[in-house]
Amino acid sequence: MNKPYSINLLISSGLLFSSNMILADEQINQTKISKTDDKEIALKALTNMSAYLRDLDKFTVIAQLYTDEVMENGQKIKLSKTAIIKANPPSSLWAKTSTMYTEREFFFDGKIFTLNSPLLGYYASFDAPDTIGKTLTKASQKYNIELPLTDLFSWGAGADSMADIDEAMIVGIDRVNGISCNQFAFREKDIDWQVCIQRGDTPVPLRLVIISKLEPSQPQFMATLKWDTAPALYNQSYTFTPGSNDHRINFGTVKNNK
């Protein structure tokens, strides 16, 4: 090989190598920009959904809930439950959860919160704060009572701080119960979760999936939701009235670990 040809080959190889390096850098930068854009879009969609939910003056939700129960041998069993929620924010709520074996009703009228077990004939009540959000927080923290889908009343109100979200991405377009929605995925320290938000002028969550990272088996919770954002709730009672066979009991309180 003659010397000039060798030099030209080396120079062209060097230029090619430099071009590949430039292209690789550009691709890396584009990937970073894309991830940044994805997160901004996903967080914006979550913010819009939260604002829409806060502005609803009444709504009903019928939800099918699926929860993983981790057995002692590590096997996961998926349990199902149906939930109905009727809300007239900020101070009226009725909800019911049902399985093949149990049924529970929740009443909140702005003053009193009541949990009723109609199949057993027992109920318990406590003096409640003046809003649904505050009442659900008290029920959880003081009495270890968890209502289904409490996130519907806390999104965008501080309980779902955006600062807790480490990663966010656009998954794509999907359909839930025949309704078109945009699907987003989020990562936090202890959970990974997904939400499908209805497209258009009614950005309500249609499906929610939460995966816990606190256990090696990573149990999953999933809910599919059917909404009515303009329901007729005129005849809905939010105050519990016990029957002749109902028996009042007291809630046990949660002991704080010191």
PADO-902775 format. One line per 3 residues: for each residue x negated, y negated, z of C-alpha. Coordinates in steps of 0.05 Angstrom, whole numbers. Layout:
X Y Z  ... .
***
This chain:
0 0 0  -30 -68 -19  -38 -122 33 .
11 -175 6  66 -122 2  52 -100 73 .
57 -171 98  122 -183 60  151 -118 88 .
131 -137 159  161 -206 150  226 -180 121 .
230 -128 177  219 -182 229  273 -225 197 .
320 -166 196  305 -151 269  316 -223 288 .
382 -225 249  406 -162 285  387 -193 351 .
426 -256 334  486 -215 312  482 -174 376 .
479 -237 418  539 -266 381  578 -202 391 .
562 -202 466  583 -275 471  647 -261 432 .
662 -202 479  652 -247 540  696 -301 509 .
749 -249 492  749 -222 563  754 -292 590 .
812 -308 543  846 -243 562  842 -259 636 .
868 -330 626  926 -306 584  944 -250 633 .
941 -297 693  982 -349 655  1035 -296 641 .
1036 -277 714  1043 -350 735  1101 -360 686 .
1136 -298 711  1127 -320 783  1156 -389 769 .
1215 -358 733  1231 -312 791  1226 -369 841 .
1276 -410 800  1330 -356 799  1388 -375 844 .
1417 -304 842  1401 -237 810  1412 -163 815 .
1361 -109 801  1370 -34 793  1304 2 800 .
1279 73 794  1220 82 841  1167 137 838 .
1116 146 894  1059 196 902  1058 232 968 .
989 262 984  994 329 1019  944 354 1071 .
911 399 1018  901 339 972  957 355 924 .
1000 297 901  1075 304 900  1116 252 862 .
1179 230 899  1235 189 868  1283 138 897 .
1335 91 869  1340 19 894  1393 -34 883 .
1378 -106 902  1428 -164 903  1398 -230 921 .
1423 -301 928  1360 -339 948  1337 -367 992 .
1378 -338 1048  1422 -280 1025  1401 -209 1009 .
1432 -140 1005  1394 -78 983  1404 -3 983 .
1355 54 973  1379 125 958  1349 194 949 .
1384 262 946  1379 265 1022  1377 195 1050 .
1410 127 1042  1392 60 1073  1424 -8 1069 .
1391 -75 1083  1431 -138 1101  1406 -209 1110 .
1454 -268 1115  1406 -324 1134  1409 -309 1209 .
1410 -234 1222  1373 -177 1188  1404 -107 1193 .
1380 -39 1171  1437 12 1166  1434 87 1156 .
1505 103 1135  1495 178 1130  1469 181 1201 .
1515 128 1231  1459 85 1262  1439 13 1251 .
1391 -38 1281  1386 -113 1276  1339 -171 1293 .
1345 -247 1292  1315 -268 1226  1281 -331 1198 .
1320 -373 1149  1291 -347 1083  1286 -279 1049 .
1210 -283 1043  1199 -300 1117  1248 -246 1138 .
1214 -192 1097  1147 -212 1126  1175 -207 1197 .
1207 -140 1181  1141 -113 1155  1092 -142 1206 .
1133 -135 1270  1177 -74 1256  1140 -37 1200 .
1202 -40 1156  1185 -41 1082  1239 -60 1033 .
1231 -39 960  1200 -88 911  1186 -143 962 .
1137 -173 911  1198 -201 875  1205 -250 933 .
1131 -265 944  1100 -273 875  1075 -343 866 .
1089 -361 939  1019 -350 967  1026 -276 985 .
1000 -256 916  939 -302 914  907 -304 846 .
840 -306 881  849 -232 898  849 -213 824 .
780 -194 801  796 -173 730  856 -182 684 .
869 -159 613  922 -154 559  943 -82 546 .
992 -96 490  1065 -94 471  1111 -40 499 .
1185 -24 509  1219 -10 575  1292 13 572 .
1292 -10 499  1269 -81 517  1206 -109 486 .
1153 -131 536  1081 -152 543  1038 -107 586 .
981 -133 629  931 -97 675  897 -126 737 .
842 -103 784  834 -121 857  790 -95 912 .
838 -42 938  886 -32 879  892 -29 804 .
960 -50 778  999 -62 715  1061 -102 699 .
1105 -104 637  1138 -173 629  1198 -182 584 .
1183 -224 523  1221 -288 507  1258 -335 553 .
1270 -284 609  1201 -265 634  1222 -215 687 .
1180 -154 706  1208 -91 674  1156 -41 698 .
1106 -43 755  1051 7 767  1004 4 828 .
946 52 840  913 53 908  837 57 910 .
835 67 986  844 142 979  802 190 935 .
866 218 904  888 147 883  963 154 895 .
1008 116 848  1072 76 855  1115 61 794 .
1180 23 786  1224 11 725  1273 -46 732 .
1339 -67 700  1358 -140 711  1420 -183 713 .
1400 -256 722  1471 -282 721  1511 -233 763 .
1579 -245 796  1564 -239 870  1627 -272 897 .
1651 -210 934  1583 -188 959  1576 -188 1035 .
1507 -201 1064  1530 -192 1136  1534 -121 1164 .
1599 -102 1198  1594 -37 1237  1648 16 1233 .
1679 52 1291  1630 110 1284  1567 67 1277 .
1518 65 1335  1470 8 1348  1398 23 1365 .
1336 -21 1374  1277 -29 1328  1210 -6 1353 .
1156 -59 1346  1087 -50 1315  1030 -52 1364 .
973 -97 1344  905 -65 1342  855 -104 1384 .
***
